[in-house]
Structures are given as structure tokens and as C-alpha cells.
Amino acid sequence: MDESQSNHLKAYGISYWTLENGITIEWLLNYRGGSFLYPNLQTIQDELSIRGVKYQILTDGQVNTIRTQIGDPEVNMEITQLEKAPKIAVYTPPGKQPWDDAVTLVLEYAEIPYEKIYDSAIVLGTLPEYDWLHLHHEDFTGQYGKFYASFRNYPWYKEQVFMAEENAKKLGFSKVSQMKLAVAQNIKNFVIGGGFLFTMCSGTDSFDISLAAHETDICEQIFDGDPSEHSCQEKMDFNNGFAFKDYKLEKNPLVYEYSTIDGTQLRRTKRLNENLDNFTLFDFSAKWDIVPTMLTQCHTDVIKGFMGQTTDFKKKYIKSSVLIMGETKSINTARYIHGNLGQGTWTYYGGHDPEDYTHRVGDPPTDLNLHPNSPGYRLILNNILFPAAKKKKRKT
């Protein structure tokens, strides 16, 4: 899985496929870019060839040599077993196409199966059926993505508002924001109970803000028919969110931003253009910090940036308990963060599409056939396989 690999993304699909077929595999962390070791079975070789994934056949002696190399305490490598394919759910509105969201796009490309669920399924308690949940680029605050200023007269926006209000009524809520809060709280309980949560772009900060606003109304009249609570900022309960603290809400309904968390505007003030906008992955100890090591497996540690409604996170608003796994050093923001809650974990990844720098509404879909070795997309797939890892006792 180093630079010689012909298709990094489909390699993850092969790994998932082997797990689905009851075959235990091994992830060689930091060995040649984080390689996978499979049993020498003809069925696996055939599948690798069909999907265009480069592989090597090793003798038992060669495998033993690799194991010895990885086992050296002075070498930053480790082996973890992957045992069972996680059951994957994607929280996404009905009618959304796979290319509307980077995660569903790469799942389709890698041929990894998933199920779509939305508000009613989560409110009605289906989340325990799944191991891993991704949140589509959703607005959990009930402000419809704060698209009002630019898109309020567009048919798709009107349809989005209508459907959200109808769903809220059917589920017994008087406001969309109340329904989204119930969804967010159910997702939080899913994580506490042992679930794995992954989200990108506005599914990160809007989710956290919704949880923190559980005791107040932050929506202005154009969104829910009545003004926000005058003291809503003071009533924000940051302890109830996952990742962020002390941020200020953006209360102007005409501003395309939720709060001061997002670092998108820093690119303009710091004159950080596309050619210079990169983020760097942290280097973790594979033998001691195995979880972040799994989540940062890649064939490069410098990855080209990409924007979104929420591009990255200003560090001063990130809780001290949160692990930063990737940062944009030039503007001091975090791009890729991770944390534990109860028995589960969550991971936030800023930006919309790793191979489309600006990705605006209405842009054509990204063709991953043109980006089979995308390191930005590879980080998403690390999270897909993470729940399959054999649980180990944490070293102290």
C-alpha cells in the first residue's frame, strides 16, 4: 500500500470483501504504507485481479521476515488483526446521489456495501443494528444548512425545507430543530454504547452545536417561525458536545456559517490558495497508539487540502481531550480529529470532497476512476476498517 499500489481505494474494498467471507486478515501498520496481509487463496487473487489491485505472493519465510521486522521494538510498525466486516449505515436524505457525499462516493467505488438511514429510522431506534455510522453533510441545527441567503428561491431548497418540516410533524416534533436534536442525541447514545461515528464537513460542527444547544433555541424566525432565544449563547452547554468548546454562534441567518469553529475564512485572510493548502498527518507510535495509527495509514503524510462549508477547525475551540490527527500548520487549524465517548469513538474530518478543492452546489460529480490513489479518500476508508480490528487491551 505504498506508492507502488495501483489502486489504494479498491484495496480497502477487497479487505472488506474478505472479511465478509469470514476470512481473518492482518493490517501491517506503517509497513509499506499500511499494507494488508491475506491468506494465499485463489479466490482472493482472482478478486484482486478483477478489481485492478496490485498484490504480491509471499513465501512463509518472507512473511516471517516481515513479522520479525515489524516486531522489533525500535521500529514504528505493528500488526493488527481484522476479524469481522462492520455493518455500515450512512445517514443521508432520501434522493441523494452517491456523488453528493464523499463517503458514499468512495464506498460505491470501493464496492463496500452500506445501508441508507435517515431521521425517522434513528428516532425510532434502529442505530443499534449497525457498527459504523457516517453523517452526510447535514445541518443538525435546524437552519437548513444556512443556505437561505443564496438559495431560498431554488426548488431544491424549498423541497428540503418542506420535507424536513413534514418529517418533523410525522415524528411528533413542532420544529425541525427539535427533531434534529433528537437525532443527534440518539447518535450520541449510539457512540456511548460502542458505536463508531464518522462525519465530514458540516456534519461535524453542526452536530456538536446541536448537542450543545439542547437547552435553548438558536434558530432565527426565517427558519422556524419564531426568534432565537436572546440568551442562547450563554445557554450553550459545551459539555454536551463531543469536540468543541467556547465558540461563538453565528446568529445572522444570512451568513453562511454556524459559528467561529470553522477555519474556511482563514484561507482568505491568510492568502492561502489551493496550491499551498495542504494538511499534515501526525506520526503516532504504532505499538502504543494503535487507534490513531490505524486512522492515519497512508502512503504520504502531506495531503492536499479541500474546502467545504466546514473546512477545518480552529484549534482554540477544540477540547483538550480531543486527539488531533491532521493539521494545516500555516493557519493553525485541525483537519482530522478523533475522540472516545463511553464505549465508542467518533472521528471528524473537515472539508467536502478530497479531490475537488472548492466543490460548490451543482458541481459535477468526482470520478474516482481518475483518483484511485487519493490519500484524502484513503483516510475515509481507514475509518471503515477500524471497527473490524481485534480489540486489544490498552497499554498503560
C-alpha positions in Angstrom: 0.0 0.0 0.0 2.9 2.3 -0.7 3.4 4.4 -3.8 3.6 1.3 -6.0 0.0 0.3 -5.4 -2.2 0.6 -8.5 -5.5 1.2 -6.7 -5.4 2.1 -3.0 -9.1 2.7 -2.7 -10.3 -0.6 -4.2 -7.7 -2.4 -1.9 -9.9 -1.5 1.0 -12.9 -2.9 -0.8 -11.0 -6.2 -1.2 -10.2 -6.2 2.5 -13.9 -5.7 3.4 -14.9 -8.4 0.9 -12.5 -10.9 2.6 -13.9 -10.1 6.0 -17.5 -10.5 4.6 -16.5 -14.0 3.5 -15.3 -15.0 7.0 -11.6 -14.6 6.3 -9.4 -13.0 9.0 -6.7 -10.7 7.6 -3.9 -8.6 9.0 -3.2 -4.9 8.7 0.5 -4.2 8.7 0.5 -0.8 10.2 3.2 1.6 8.8 4.7 -1.3 6.7 4.9 -0.1 3.1 2.2 2.5 3.6 0.0 0.2 5.8 -0.3 -3.0 3.8 -2.8 -5.8 4.1 -1.8 -9.5 4.5 -4.2 -12.0 3.2 -4.1 -15.8 3.2 -2.9 -17.2 -0.1 -6.3 -18.2 -1.6 -7.1 -18.3 -5.3 -10.4 -16.6 -4.7 -8.7 -13.6 -3.2 -6.2 -13.5 -6.1 -9.0 -13.6 -8.6 -10.8 -10.7 -6.9 -7.6 -8.6 -6.7 -7.1 -9.1 -10.4 -10.7 -8.3 -11.3 -10.6 -5.1 -9.3 -7.2 -4.0 -10.5 -5.4 -4.1 -7.2 -1.7 -4.8 -7.2 -0.5 -7.6 -4.9 2.5 -9.8 -4.2 2.6 -13.5 -3.3 5.0 -14.1 -0.3 6.6 -17.3 0.9 6.2 -18.3 4.5 9.8 -17.3 5.0 9.2 -13.8 3.6 6.2 -13.4 5.9 8.2 -14.5 8.9 10.9 -11.9 8.0 8.2 -9.2 7.8 6.8 -10.2 11.2 10.3 -10.1 12.7 10.9 -6.6 11.2 7.5 -5.3 12.5 8.0 -6.9 15.9 11.3 -5.0 16.5 10.5 -2.6 19.4 12.7 0.0 17.8 10.6 0.0 14.6 7.4 2.1 14.4 5.2 -0.7 13.0 2.5 -3.0 14.3 0.2 -5.8 13.2 -3.5 -5.8 14.0 -6.0 -8.4 13.0 -9.2 -7.5 11.2 -11.8 -10.1 12.0 -15.4 -9.1 11.1 -16.8 -6.7 8.4 -18.7 -3.9 10.2 -22.3 -3.2 9.3 -22.3 0.3 7.8 -25.0 2.9 7.8 -25.0 6.3 6.1 -27.3 9.0 7.5 -28.4 10.7 4.3 -31.7 12.3 3.0 -33.8 10.2 0.5 -32.9 11.0 -3.1 -29.3 12.0 -2.5 -27.0 10.5 -5.1 -23.7 8.8 -4.1 -21.6 11.6 -5.5 -23.3 14.2 -3.3 -21.1 12.9 -0.4 -17.5 11.8 -0.4 -18.1 8.8 1.9 -21.0 7.3 -0.2 -19.0 8.0 -3.3 -15.9 6.1 -2.1 -18.0 3.3 -0.6 -19.6 2.8 -4.1 -16.2 3.0 -5.8 -14.5 0.5 -3.4 -17.6 -1.8 -3.6 -18.3 -1.7 0.1 -22.0 -2.3 1.0 -23.9 0.1 3.2 -27.4 1.0 4.1 -29.1 4.4 4.0 -31.0 5.6 7.0 -32.5 9.0 7.9 -34.3 10.8 10.7 -37.3 8.5 11.3 -35.1 5.4 11.4 -32.8 7.0 14.0 -35.6 8.4 16.1 -37.3 5.0 16.1 -34.2 3.3 17.4 -32.6 1.4 14.6 -29.0 2.5 15.2 -28.0 -0.4 17.5 -28.3 -2.6 14.4 -25.2 -1.0 12.9 -21.5 -0.9 13.9 -20.4 2.2 12.0 -22.3 5.4 11.1 -21.5 8.2 8.7 -23.3 11.5 8.8 -24.0 13.0 5.4 -23.2 16.8 5.2 -26.2 17.6 7.3 -27.3 20.6 9.3 -28.3 19.3 12.7 -29.2 22.8 14.0 -32.4 23.1 12.0 -31.1 26.1 9.9 -31.2 24.1 6.6 -27.5 24.5 6.0 -27.8 28.3 6.3 -28.4 28.3 2.5 -31.2 30.8 2.9 -29.4 33.9 1.6 -28.2 32.2 -1.6 -30.7 29.5 -2.4 -34.0 30.3 -0.7 -35.8 30.6 -4.1 -34.4 27.4 -5.6 -36.7 24.5 -5.9 -34.3 22.1 -4.2 -34.1 24.3 -1.2 -37.9 24.7 -0.9 -38.2 20.9 -1.2 -35.6 20.4 1.5 -37.5 22.7 3.9 -40.9 21.1 3.1 -39.7 17.5 3.6 -37.9 18.3 6.8 -41.0 20.0 8.3 -43.2 17.2 7.2 -40.9 14.6 8.7 -40.8 16.6 12.0 -44.6 16.6 12.2 -44.9 12.9 11.5 -42.4 12.2 14.3 -44.3 14.4 16.7 -42.0 17.4 16.8 -43.2 21.0 16.4 -39.9 22.2 14.9 -37.2 20.7 12.6 -34.5 21.8 15.1 -36.2 19.7 17.8 -36.2 16.6 15.5 -32.6 17.1 14.6 -31.7 17.4 18.3 -33.4 14.1 19.0 -31.5 12.5 16.1 -28.2 14.0 17.4 -28.9 12.7 20.9 -29.7 9.2 19.6 -26.4 9.3 17.7 -24.6 10.3 20.8 -26.1 7.3 22.7 -25.1 5.1 19.8 -21.5 6.2 20.3 -21.7 5.8 24.1 -23.0 2.3 23.6 -20.0 1.3 21.5 -20.7 2.6 18.0 -18.2 4.1 15.6 -19.2 7.6 14.2 -17.5 9.3 11.3 -18.6 12.6 9.8 -17.3 15.3 7.4 -17.9 18.9 6.5 -21.0 20.5 8.2 -21.9 17.1 9.8 -19.1 17.9 12.3 -19.7 21.3 13.8 -23.5 21.4 13.2 -23.8 18.1 15.1 -21.7 19.4 18.0 -23.6 22.7 18.1 -27.0 20.9 18.1 -26.0 18.9 21.1 -24.6 22.0 22.9 -27.8 23.9 22.2 -30.1 21.3 23.8 -31.4 23.8 26.3 -32.0 26.7 24.1 -33.4 27.9 20.7 -30.6 29.2 18.3 -32.8 29.3 15.1 -34.0 32.7 13.8 -37.6 33.3 12.7 -36.9 32.6 9.0 -36.0 29.0 9.9 -38.6 28.1 12.5 -41.2 30.8 12.7 -40.0 32.5 15.9 -36.9 34.3 17.0 -33.9 32.7 18.7 -33.7 32.9 22.4 -32.0 36.2 23.3 -29.6 34.5 25.8 -28.9 31.4 23.6 -25.1 31.9 23.5 -25.0 31.9 27.3 -27.1 28.8 27.4 -24.8 26.7 25.2 -23.8 23.6 27.1 -20.4 22.8 25.6 -20.0 19.7 27.9 -22.8 18.0 26.0 -20.9 18.2 22.6 -18.1 15.9 21.5 -15.3 18.1 20.3 -15.7 21.9 20.7 -15.9 24.5 23.4 -16.2 28.3 23.9 -17.1 29.1 20.3 -19.5 31.9 19.4 -22.6 31.2 17.3 -23.1 33.0 14.0 -26.7 34.2 14.6 -27.1 36.2 11.4 -29.3 33.9 9.2 -27.9 35.4 6.0 -24.3 34.4 6.9 -23.2 31.0 5.5 -21.6 29.9 8.7 -22.7 28.3 12.0 -20.1 29.6 14.4 -16.5 30.6 14.9 -15.3 27.0 14.8 -14.8 26.7 11.1 -11.5 27.8 9.5 -12.6 28.4 6.0 -12.3 32.2 6.0 -8.7 32.0 7.3 -7.7 30.9 3.8 -8.8 34.3 2.5 -7.3 36.4 5.3 -4.0 34.4 5.3 -4.0 34.3 1.4 -3.7 30.5 1.4 -4.5 29.4 -2.1 -5.2 25.9 -3.5 -1.6 25.3 -4.4 -0.4 25.9 -0.9 -3.4 24.5 1.0 -2.1 21.2 2.4 -2.5 19.4 5.7 -0.1 17.1 7.5 -0.8 13.8 9.3 0.7 13.3 12.7 3.0 10.4 13.3 1.8 8.1 16.1 3.5 5.3 17.9 2.1 2.1 16.2 2.9 -0.1 19.2 1.4 2.3 21.8 -1.2 4.4 19.9 -2.7 1.8 17.7 -6.0 3.5 17.1 -4.7 6.8 15.6 -2.1 4.8 13.8 -4.8 2.9 12.0 -6.8 6.0 11.2 -3.8 7.8 9.7 -2.5 5.0 7.5 -1.5 6.5 4.2 1.2 6.5 1.5 2.0 10.1 2.2 1.8 12.3 5.3 1.2 15.6 3.4 -2.3 15.7 1.8 -3.7 18.4 -0.4 -6.5 20.4 1.2 -10.1 20.7 0.1 -12.8 23.1 1.2 -16.3 22.7 2.5 -18.9 24.5 4.4 -16.8 23.4 7.4 -13.3 23.1 6.1 -11.4 22.6 9.3 -11.4 23.5 13.0 -9.7 26.4 14.8 -7.6 24.8 17.5 -8.6 27.2 20.2 -12.1 25.8 20.2 -11.1 22.2 20.4 -11.5 20.5 23.8 -8.2 19.3 25.4 -9.4 15.7 25.4 -9.6 15.6 21.6 -6.9 13.9 19.6 -5.7 16.0 16.6 -4.5 13.6 13.8 -4.0 16.1 11.0 -3.4 19.8 10.9 -3.0 22.8 8.5 0.1 24.3 10.0 0.1 27.6 8.1 -3.2 28.7 9.6 -3.1 26.6 12.9 -6.2 24.6 12.3 -7.1 20.9 12.8 -8.4 19.0 9.8 -8.8 15.5 11.2 -9.7 14.8 14.9 -10.8 11.9 17.0 -12.1 11.1 20.4 -13.7 8.5 22.7 -17.1 8.6 24.3 -18.3 5.8 26.5 -17.6 2.5 24.8 -17.4 4.1 21.3 -15.4 6.5 19.2 -16.0 9.4 16.9 -13.9 11.0 14.1 -14.4 14.4 12.4 -12.8 15.1 9.0 -13.2 18.7 7.7 -14.0 19.5 4.1 -16.4 18.2 1.5 -14.5 16.3 -1.3 -10.8 15.3 -1.1 -10.5 15.6 -4.9 -12.5 18.8 -5.6 -11.0 21.8 -3.9 -14.0 24.1 -3.8 -16.9 21.8 -4.6 -19.9 24.2 -5.0 -23.6 23.3 -5.2 -24.3 21.9 -8.6 -20.7 21.0 -9.4 -20.3 17.8 -11.5 -19.6 14.6 -9.5 -16.0 13.5 -8.9 -14.9 10.4 -10.9 -12.8 8.3 -8.6 -11.6 6.3 -11.6 -9.3 9.3 -12.1 -8.2 9.2 -8.4 -7.6 5.6 -7.4 -4.7 6.5 -5.2 -6.3 9.5 -3.5 -4.7 9.9 0.0 -7.6 12.2 1.1 -10.2 9.5 0.3 -8.0 6.8 1.8 -8.4 8.4 5.2 -12.1 7.8 4.9 -11.6 4.1 4.2 -9.3 3.8 7.2 -12.3 4.6 9.3 -14.4 2.0 7.5 -12.0 -0.8 8.5 -11.2 0.5 12.0 -14.2 -1.3 13.7 -13.0 -4.6 12.2 -9.9 -4.5 14.3 -9.5 -7.1 17.1 -10.0 -5.3 20.4 -6.7 -5.2 22.4 -6.3 -4.1 26.0 -5.0 -0.6 26.1 -1.4 -0.4 27.2 -0.6 1.8 30.3 
